[in-house]
Amino acid sequence: MPVVDEDEEGETTVIGTRRTSTEMVSIGMIRRQCTTDFKIVPIRRKVRDLAGLTRKRSPDHAVVEQWIGISTDEIIRAKPSFEPWQVKRFPLIEKRMSRRDCLAWLRHHGYPQPPGSACIGCPFHDNGRWRHMRDHDPVAWTAAVEIDRRLRTGIRGIRGELFLHRSCVPLEYADLSTAADHGQLDLWPNECEGMCGV
């Protein structure tokens, strides 16, 4: 079965093919849970461990003040704690610092500019980010290709194959050319609440 998308003129074009045992194809996004599974839960677990709360009933008052580096550009991600045992602080927002302000501070103090952060296997990467990874970070690219391979049938409760790239082909074979850039927007900045970095 063909997988279709729109080209630059808005015309429908075939961007790949899919075959399943039932000859039925379903394409869409699965529930995003990486933030919860790989960031929020492990951080919460470690904070509880550091505070001596492992395997204990949570106190009904704050015993932890957790500082989170979210800048004013992402103020929508700054959420209060829903747990009585911790208080969340957002020092960059309190100082009214944007990402640009943070980068200026780093330059002024002689630190290198950090790259934008995102998970290696994030399905919200656009073709430009995939290309940059493939061409400039072979270790990350190899890891992303392996993640894509393992993802194929590795999620319980999902019937069908999963892919990191929106064309629904293995990442190593996806068309990442600039001509294909119209197809996948970089949704990561607006979608991910991962608190990956500033």
N, C-alpha and C positions, 0 to 999 in steps of 0.2 A: 504494500500500500504506500502511496506517495505521502510524504510530509510536505506541506505547502506553507508558504509565507508570502508576504507582499514584497515586491521589489521597490526600487526608488520611485517608480512612477505609480505605485499603488496597484500594479497588476499582480495577480496570483502567479507564483512560480514554485516549481518543485525544488525543495532544498535537500531532500533525502528520501529514503524509503525505509519502511519498517515492515517486519513480518513477525507475526505471532502465531501460536498454535491454532488460534481460533480465527485468524485473519482479521481480527478486530483491533483497531488501534485507538488508544485513548491517550491524549497528550495534555498535560497540565502540570501544575506545581503541587507538590505534596506539602503537608504542613511543615512550616519552618520551626524546628525545635533545637537547632544547634546552640542558640544562645542559652537556653535553659539547661540542656544536657551537658554542654562542655564549658560553660562559663559560670552561670549563676549558681547552679547546684554545687560544683566543686569549690567555688570561692566561699559559698555559705558554709559548706562542710569544714573547710580549712579555718575560717574565722571562728566557728564554734569550737573547733579543736584548740586553737590558740587561746581562746577565752576560757578554756576548761569546761565547756558545756557539752562535750561529747557524751552521749548516752545519759544525759541528765535532762530533767524537766527544765524548760526555758524559764528564766526569771520573768517576773511581770514588770520589770523596770530595766532601763538601759544600762548595759554593762560594756557595750562596745560602741565606739564612734568610728564609723567606716568612711574614709575619704575616697571619693571617686572623681577621677580626672575628666569630667565632661566640661567642655568649653561652652561659651554662649551660643556658638553656631548650632549646638545640638541640645539646647535647653529642654527640648521636648522629651529627651531621654532621662532627665533628672526627675526621679520619682522618689517619694518618701519611703521609708522603711515601713513594711506592714507587720513587722515583728517588734513586740515591745522591748526585746532585749538589745536592740541596736538602733542607733541614730545614724542616718546617712548625712554626710557633708559633701558639698560640691565647691571646693575652694576656688577653682577657676571661675565659676559663675559668681561666687561671692566677690571676687576681685574684678569682675566684669571683663574677663579675658576671653578673647576669641582665639580661634586656631592661629590666625595671623599674629596676634599678640604673643602667643606661646612660641611660635617660630622666631619672632624677633627677639624674645628673651633668650632662647637657645643660641642664636647667632651672637648676641651681645656677650654671652658668657662663654663663647668658644666651643659650643657643642655642635656636632654635625646635624644637618636637617634630617629628621627621621622620615622614612617612607610612610605613605598612607598604609594603614593596617587593614587587613581582612584575612579571613581564613583561606588557606590554600585551595580548598575544595569548595569554595562558595559558589553556588549556582547563579548568584546575581552578578558575577563578573561579566563585563562586556568583552567583545572580541579584542579590543585594545589591551585590556588587562591580561587576557589569556596569551595574546601575542608577546607582550612584554615578558611574561613569565617564561614562555617557551624559548624566547630568544636571549634573555638576559639572566635567567635564574634556573639553570637546568636541574638543579636538585629539587626545587619546588615543583617544576613542571613534571618531573618523573613521579613525585609524590602525588600530584593532582591526577595524573593518568592512572596511577594505581588505585587511588580513591575512587575514581570513576569506574574502573573495572570491578572493584569489590562491591560497589553500590548497586550494580546491575540487578541482582536479585536478592540482595542481602538485607532487606528491611521486612520484618515480619508484618503480615497483614496487607502487603501490597502485592497485588497480582499484576504481573507485567514487569517490564524492564525499566530501570531508572538510569538517567544520564545527567551529568553535570551541565552539559551544553544544551541550549534550547533547541537545537536542530535535531535532538534525539538520536545522535550518532555518537560512537565512542569519541571521547575528547581528542585522542591522538589523530582522528580522521576528520574532525570538524573543520569546516571552512572558516579560518580565522583571518582571511584576507581583508584588506580595507574595503573592498567591494562588498563584503558581507556585513559590514558594520551597521547597516541600517536595521538589521533584524533584531538585535538584542541591546536594549538600553542598559546602562549601568544602574541597576536598581539598588545596589548595595547601600549607598549613602542614605537613601530614604527608607529602606526596609529594615536593615539590620540594627538591632538595639544591643549589639554585642559588647559594648563598652571595651572594644579592642584596644583603644588608645586615643590619644588626643588628635 
